Amino acid sequence: MLPSSLNERMMTMVRIKQNSGNGGPVQFRHRMEGLTSLVEGHRHSFGNLTDLFIPEDGRHRHNFRGITTTADNHRHSYSGQTGLNIGTGRNHFHRFRILTQVADGHRHVISGRTTGLIRLGSRVGHRLIIESIVKQRVKK
């Protein structure tokens, strides 16, 4: 059982997601963007919004998925889950680190941290900090 204050916060976040605004459901997500690791002499850009909200022990994660930009005549799809939220409220964020799907015989690392919450359908600003990009060689 969750402590009552955590449980109340989680329920508030769920209610916020479910409430309707002027044009339909209000949605809160995080932006993710940056560069992949350097593999075989190239990198790809990536950018997406988080998706499904997944409660876990009084905190939460998000699913995400996307496709990188084309570099060296190919691109990579990716999907995963963020880490648990760090902080609370509008300014909380999530760390992430995954491998892309294999394309052209290799894959890349995508890592960093999300923005704070953004509200879809309204004016939003964000700041993204991309953490160190890991160089990785993949054996063919």
C-alpha positions in Angstrom: 0.0 0.0 0.0 1.3 3.5 -0.9 1.7 6.2 1.7 -1.4 8.4 1.5 0.5 11.5 0.2 2.1 9.5 -2.6 -1.1 7.8 -3.4 -2.9 11.1 -3.6 -0.3 12.6 -5.9 -0.5 9.6 -8.2 -4.3 9.8 -8.3 -4.1 13.5 -9.1 -1.8 12.8 -12.0 -4.1 10.2 -13.3 -7.1 12.5 -13.0 -5.2 15.3 -14.8 -4.5 12.9 -17.7 -8.2 12.0 -17.9 -9.7 15.5 -17.6 -11.0 17.1 -20.7 -9.9 20.5 -22.0 -11.4 22.7 -24.7 -10.5 20.4 -27.5 -10.6 16.9 -26.0 -8.5 15.1 -23.4 -5.6 17.0 -21.8 -2.4 15.1 -22.3 0.9 15.6 -20.4 4.1 14.1 -21.9 7.8 14.5 -22.0 10.0 15.4 -25.0 13.0 13.3 -25.8 15.6 14.3 -28.4 19.3 14.2 -29.2 22.0 12.2 -31.0 22.7 8.5 -31.0 26.1 7.1 -30.1 28.8 7.2 -32.8 29.0 3.8 -34.6 30.8 3.0 -37.8 31.6 6.7 -38.3 28.1 8.2 -38.0 25.3 9.2 -35.7 21.6 9.7 -36.1 19.3 12.4 -34.6 16.2 11.2 -32.7 13.2 13.0 -31.3 9.9 11.8 -29.9 7.3 12.3 -27.1 6.8 9.8 -24.3 3.6 7.8 -24.5 1.8 5.6 -22.0 2.0 6.6 -18.3 2.9 3.5 -16.2 2.5 3.7 -12.4 5.0 1.9 -10.3 5.4 1.9 -6.5 4.2 5.5 -6.1 6.3 6.7 -9.0 5.9 6.2 -12.7 7.6 5.5 -16.1 6.6 6.1 -19.7 6.8 4.0 -22.9 8.3 5.7 -26.0 9.1 4.8 -29.6 10.4 6.4 -32.7 12.6 6.3 -35.8 15.9 8.1 -36.1 16.9 10.4 -39.0 18.6 8.9 -42.0 22.4 8.8 -41.9 24.8 6.7 -44.0 21.8 5.7 -46.1 19.8 4.0 -43.3 17.8 4.7 -40.2 16.9 2.8 -37.0 13.7 2.3 -35.1 13.7 2.2 -31.3 11.3 1.7 -28.4 11.6 1.3 -24.7 10.6 2.6 -21.3 12.0 5.6 -19.3 13.4 5.2 -15.9 11.3 6.1 -12.9 10.5 9.8 -12.4 13.1 12.0 -10.7 11.4 14.8 -8.8 7.7 15.5 -8.7 5.2 17.9 -10.2 5.6 19.7 -13.5 9.4 19.8 -13.4 10.0 16.0 -12.9 12.0 14.2 -15.6 13.1 10.7 -16.6 16.4 9.2 -17.6 16.5 6.8 -20.5 19.1 4.5 -22.2 18.3 1.9 -24.9 19.7 0.3 -28.0 18.2 0.9 -31.4 17.1 -1.9 -33.6 19.7 -3.3 -35.9 20.0 -1.7 -39.3 22.8 -2.0 -41.8 24.5 -4.5 -39.5 24.7 -2.4 -36.4 22.8 -0.5 -33.6 23.3 2.7 -31.7 22.8 3.8 -28.0 20.1 6.4 -27.3 20.5 8.0 -23.8 19.8 11.1 -22.0 17.0 12.7 -20.0 13.5 13.9 -20.9 12.2 17.4 -20.5 9.9 18.3 -17.7 6.2 17.8 -18.4 4.7 19.5 -21.4 1.0 19.9 -22.1 0.0 19.0 -25.6 -2.2 21.5 -27.3 -1.0 24.6 -25.4 2.0 26.8 -25.5 4.9 24.9 -24.0 8.6 25.6 -23.5 11.1 22.9 -22.6 14.8 22.4 -22.0 16.6 19.2 -22.7 19.9 18.0 -21.4 21.5 15.3 -23.3 23.9 13.4 -21.2 27.2 12.0 -22.4 26.8 10.0 -25.6 28.4 6.5 -25.3 30.6 5.3 -28.1 30.0 1.6 -28.8 31.3 -0.9 -31.4 29.0 -3.7 -32.4 30.5 -6.9 -33.7 29.0 -8.0 -37.0 
